[in-house]
Amino acid sequence: MASLIIKNATIVNEGKQEIKDVYIKDGRIDKIGTALLAPGHVREINAEGLHLLPGAIDDQVHFREPGLTHKATIGTEAMAAVAGGVTSFMEMPNTNPPALSQKALEDKYDIAAHTSVANYSFFMGVANDNADEVLRTNDKKRDVCGVKIFMGSSTGNMLVDNYVTLNRLFSESELLIATHCEDERVIKANKEKYPDADDVSFHPLIRDVEACFESSFSAVQLAKQHNTRLHILHISTAKELQLFTNMFPLADKRITSEVCVHHLHFTADDYAQYGNLIKCNPAIKAAENKAALWEALLDDRLDIIATDHAPHTWEEKQLPYAQAPSGVPLVQHSLLLMLQYAKEGKISIEKVVEKMCHAPAICFQLAERGYIREGYWADMVLVDMNDTTTVQKNNILYKCGWSPFEGHTFPAAVKYTMVNGQVVYEDGKVNETVRGQRLSFDR
């Protein structure tokens, strides 16, 4: 790994901003200081006027490989991630085949080792009948991010509604359990209530507030009963927020939560413009939920900002509402969107870094990442808060080739992304020869 020195960057890290230099050696941050001198033949990046952030860590993405590679691959979506300043990702098990066995799980790690320009980890998947196999992951708790349970059906046939299975996993898993919470019985009843639903505007009525709350409440009750380390993904309703607290530091919480960028940005009013393009599970809901999510994010009841990046082809999204799949491609533009909100005064840039970089590292006990600290892996992104980025077909790196932000101009730009000290993105181009690392965890 080549050495690198970044000069005069405005470092945003651990709640403050400082103009300093960063010297990177052997993939790690060797020294942070002022007027640093590096040995000869070391590449220097003049970062005057640029902000240096830790690389974003996205704890929920769907990169579709294996089996669904007409939508995306680990390689293509990892390139989109680094172009957006995301240096590490944790990917979900609902592929084809799903990651329901240790072999299937390790097969995904093997694909990533050969194709991913970003750092990676993969969740072990749960079905109603594979509890023994899931619990074998306890032996890998230092190198697998967690166990994923769909407590409500979503993309893929992985609904877990067997109480015996749920009770066993909540009581015996030594890994963090991440849940997709939507109650299938509520959803089914709502479908019967709206039998003629033929438009995406019905989506938040079918997958409604009660469906989310009932499932999240059940997960929290199980976690409290067994003292499980529970992380509830993509919170989308105001009602669910009563389940979470800001009374403890994140590292001390046993029950944590995530909010996704699309639930912070869109409301049900946007279905008229975007249609199925913003159809996702949980659904984007009425505006009062978005307002409540922002309040909870800023007061730390919501812990992490992520994407639930879930690409589908343009043709699939043009199908009638009932047939169109749920999911939105977001990982290339999540950091830019939050930086836009920072420039608008909705959130501070320090808080963006806390929720997209520090908090995922704390929540998952990620080893030596998520911060700009001496000795840590050099996963970082240089952004220009005085430049702009217009999303166009020719700069969308998702394999699906589209984005709900197409035509939108963000008031910031990612200039450089570094993964393990290697410049993987600069001048609008990805260095496809770089390979990320398997994430490890201090458990």
Secondary structure, DSSP 8 states (H G I E B T S, - for coil): ---EEEEEEEEEETTEEEEEEEEEETTEEEEEESS----TT-EEEE-TT-EEEE-EEEEEE---TTT-TTT--HHHHHHHHHHTTEEEEEE-S-SSS-S-SHHHHHHHHHHHHHH-SSEEEE-EE--TT-HHHHHGGGGGTTT---EEEEES--SSS-B---HHHHHHHHHH--S-EEEEE--HHHHHHHHHH-TT--SGGGHHHHS-HHHHHHHHHHHHHHHHHHT--EEE-----SGGGGG---SS-GGG-SEEEEEEHHHHH--GGGHHHHGGGG--SS----HHHHHHHHHHHHTTSS-EEE--B----HHHHTS-TTTS---B--TTTHHHHHHHHHHTTSS-HHHHHIIIIIHHHHHTTBTT-SS--TTSB--EEEEETTS-EE--GGG--STT---TTTT-EES-EEEEEEETTEEEEETTEE-TT----B--B--
